[in-house]
Amino acid sequence: MVSATIDHLVATTVLIVAFTLSMGLFSQIMQNALLYQFHMHLATKCSDTLDNILLSFGKMPGIFGLGDYNLEPYTLDPTLVMKLLSASGPLVEYPPGSGIKYSNISFGAGDYFLVPVSQCVDYETAQELLGLKGLYGFRLSLTPLFRVSFTSIQEGKGGKSLSFTVVVEGSGSPVSNANVTCRLLCITSGGNYPIISIKSMSKITDSNGKAQFTFSDVDVSRNYVVVASADAAHFHGVGYIYKQALTGAGNVIPFIENMENGMIILAHSYDVKQFNKTSALFYNATYFTLDDDWNLMNVQLLGNYYGLLNYGSGTQGKTYNRTQIPAEYLGRPGILVVTCRTGNEYGVTVMPWQIQSLSFSVEFGGNPSGWEWVATDVRHVLIGGVPYTAKLAYWSLMGYQVARYGW
């Protein structure tokens, strides 16, 4: 009798333990199934949102999109891309204390693309137009598919020659048989104001994606800029180098004051970055528009495209001047090159008009770092004939995350 009771108790205990384990396992399976459903839903929303952004026409009222309705799907409007408020750098205020802020897509020593925040589309507005406000966050990245870089840069004796190797890569792999055209912009003395002369040369990349260039009988002793455009199956990539950006007095920083009429502020860098040393800068701004074959065509700027910039009250010159791109060229990509001189030092800055002109990248949206689950999707798009990778990171603002994401 006692033995039967013990057996019964053991069996009951085993049954309860088995039931508890099975319920726990079932609960875990159900939880994983629900999380899987959530992740699938988030991934689907990510894909749909990316297509909405890339295929919708942003020039229509009440819509956030980057598509160009004059061209094929997944071809973006360069003007709309210019208006994305950059998430890659802090806002820049100019003039100092004015409260006027500029989106900082690139703010290096000699590479600039500063556009007025008042003319940009910000992240919160995009969320609202997409119907995502309070529900989902996102980060859009536009990165050139082709990478054009320079190696083995050597300047000949007295600056009378310049040789280098151009490397063309696509998605990390070498691009062979690409037609690479290099334009050498030699910066020389033209009295007070530096001037630019141009030489051009084309080569075909080898199996390693490399092409070697040598420019002879040139004067690169003061400064230079090289712009290399690669054509592979009618898709383009762009890269560039310059000898030096800064002089002892800094350089000239271009601000796009108005994207609608092409007005550009040319500011003394001391007034922007507050360098410790400053003196007068003689500058000369040259603008090149790009034709359908990516040839550089010199366009006469309007306004004060050359002059004297200085810093400090009572000095000759101003801290900034204005120049303007002619209206008929605003719809085409271009490159602004601003050369400057103080004493025997020559500096240079470059700025694209439309990001694809110099293959600039763009980051737009929120910060995905720290969220527990972030879905991503990619598309290949064209911006003015230059292939870009559009990547969207997407996360829920309502919870249910399980895997940490690092951007």
Secondary structure, 3 states (H helix, E strand, C coil): CHHHHHHHHHHHHHHHHHHHHHHHHHHHHHHHHHHHHHHHHHHHHHHHHHHHHHHCCCCCCCCCCCECCCCCCCEECHHHHHCECCCCCCCEECCCCCCCEEEEEEECCCEEEEEEHHHCECHHHHHHHCCCCCCEEEEEEEEECEEEEEEEEEECHHHCEEEEEEEEEECCEECCCCEEEEEEEEEEEECCEEEEEEEEEEEECCCCCEEEEEEECCCCCCEEEEEEEEEECCEEEEEEEECCCCECCECEEEEEEECCCCEEEEEEHHHHHCCCCCCCEEEEEEEEEECCCCCEEEECCEECCEEEECCCCCCCCECEEEEECCHHHCCCCEEEEEEEEECCEEEEEEEEECHHHCCCCEEEECCCCCCCCCEEEEEEEEECCEEEEEEEEEEECCCCCCCCCCC
